[in-house]
Amino acid sequence: MNALHILLIVLGALVLLYLIASVIALYVACHRNDAVQGNLELALGKSAYREYKKQILAARDWLNAQETQEVCVTSYDGLKLVGTYLPHENARGTLLLFHGWRGGPIADFGCSLQLYYGLGLNILLVHERAQGKSEGRFMTFGIRERHDVHEWVRWHTERFGKDAPVVIGGLSMGATTVLMSCGEPFEGNVRGIIADCGFTDPKEILTAVAHSVHLPGWLFVPSVGLMTRFIAGFRLNEYSTLTAMQKMSLPVIFVHGEADSFVPCEMSKRNFEACTSSDKTLLLIPGAKHGQSYPVAPERCTEAITGFVDRTIGGTHARSQG
């Protein structure tokens, strides 16, 4: 065996290892995850929310004591999507909440859930595709999930009527999802968007995460993009939050912790700058890590969100939805 054959074998082995690593990265990044839904207490102990575990579990117990309903819609590509609906006795509107990557409704919104309910809102806690109770094999960083938002808005319109007001909120990938959904007009009475620590586009967030764990994003992200296209059926550059923000007309509040090392705070700043809405607010929370703006600064967040809901939906906390 000569030197050329050895070189070709080594190069072939390196390419194979590179492709295997890319497939593994795809499954870590995109394959369905039910850890939070399966054992919330255990998952919280291993997550960035562990210091708020007691508060989140108390919110879970509070929600379990309420009269909730499990509701479903069918996605554009045939998946059963599930949500937990919490009605308010005298609601003045409805809030649809979309959790983040490898998250869950209670894990991501447990700290703020009673704030939202206290504003006189029905709450719909959505299980994102490929997570929790919803069907699906792959998460797509908002690419397909943005269409799911429109299905849930249609569900709201069919249930409450075309004049019933709704606000849409999301955290992390959920924030990106709802922002991306604004690239197309809604078939319902959507009054505003609450976006907590959303990112700019799938390719950029994967690159940022790779850098955060000391991997060369320029090397791995393109190959992961090939895997998402041929295995998961979507392209990383298929759509972006920045593209949607160029069509944004709804009132929107962007929230982000300045100490976020997972989704850089700079991404919400760029989303804000790209947003064409005449009613937009950027709320930055010093010292808050990823998804922790509310528990770090509950008074500032409560004041900002209360004002936003009052301005976009109007009425009082006891106003009937009709």
Rosetta blueprint (number, residue, H / E / L):
1 M L
2 N L
3 A H
4 L H
5 H H
6 I H
7 L H
8 L H
9 I H
10 V H
11 L H
12 G H
13 A H
14 L H
15 V H
16 L H
17 L H
18 Y H
19 L H
20 I H
21 A H
22 S H
23 V H
24 I H
25 A H
26 L H
27 Y H
28 V H
29 A H
30 C H
31 H E
32 R L
33 N E
34 D L
35 A H
36 V H
37 Q H
38 G H
39 N L
40 L H
41 E H
42 L H
43 A H
44 L H
45 G H
46 K H
47 S L
48 A L
49 Y L
50 R H
51 E H
52 Y H
53 K H
54 K H
55 Q H
56 I H
57 L H
58 A H
59 A H
60 R H
61 D H
62 W H
63 L H
64 N H
65 A L
66 Q L
67 E L
68 T L
69 Q E
70 E E
71 V E
72 C E
73 V E
74 T E
75 S L
76 Y L
77 D L
78 G L
79 L L
80 K E
81 L E
82 V E
83 G E
84 T E
85 Y E
86 L E
87 P L
88 H L
89 E L
90 N L
91 A L
92 R L
93 G E
94 T E
95 L E
96 L E
97 L E
98 F E
99 H L
100 G L
101 W L
102 R L
103 G L
104 G L
105 P H
106 I H
107 A H
108 D H
109 F H
110 G L
111 C L
112 S L
113 L H
114 Q H
115 L H
116 Y H
117 Y H
118 G H
119 L L
120 G L
121 L E
122 N E
123 I E
124 L E
125 L E
126 V E
127 H L
128 E L
129 R L
130 A L
131 Q E
132 G L
133 K L
134 S L
135 E L
136 G L
137 R L
138 F E
139 M L
140 T L
141 F L
142 G L
143 I L
144 R L
145 E H
146 R H
147 H H
148 D H
149 V H
150 H H
151 E H
152 W H
153 V H
154 R H
155 W H
156 H H
157 T H
158 E H
159 R H
160 F H
161 G L
162 K L
163 D L
164 A L
165 P L
166 V E
167 V E
168 I E
169 G E
170 G E
171 L E
172 S L
173 M H
174 G H
175 A H
176 T H
177 T H
178 V H
179 L H
180 M H
181 S H
182 C L
183 G L
184 E L
185 P L
186 F L
187 E L
188 G L
189 N L
190 V E
191 R E
192 G E
193 I E
194 I E
195 A E
196 D E
197 C L
198 G L
199 F L
200 T L
201 D L
202 P H
203 K H
204 E H
205 I H
206 L H
207 T H
208 A H
209 V H
210 A H
211 H H
212 S H
213 V L
214 H L
215 L L
216 P L
217 G H
218 W H
219 L H
220 F H
221 V H
222 P H
223 S H
224 V H
225 G H
226 L H
227 M H
228 T H
229 R H
230 F H
231 I H
232 A H
233 G L
234 F L
235 R L
236 L L
237 N L
238 E L
239 Y L
240 S L
241 T H
242 L H
243 T H
244 A H
245 M H
246 Q L
247 K L
248 M L
249 S L
250 L L
251 P L
252 V E
253 I E
254 F E
255 V E
256 H E
257 G E
258 E L
259 A L
260 D L
261 S L
262 F L
263 V L
264 P L
265 C H
266 E H
267 M H
268 S H
269 K H
270 R H
271 N H
272 F H
273 E H
274 A H
275 C L
276 T L
277 S L
278 S L
279 D L
280 K E
281 T E
282 L E
283 L E
284 L E
285 I E
286 P L
287 G L
288 A L
289 K L
290 H L
291 G L
292 Q L
293 S H
294 Y H
295 P H
296 V H
297 A L
298 P H
299 E H
300 R H
301 C H
302 T H
303 E H
304 A H
305 I H
306 T H
307 G H
308 F H
309 V H
310 D H
311 R H
312 T H
313 I L
314 G L
315 G L
316 T L
317 H L
318 A L
319 R L
320 S L
321 Q L
322 G L
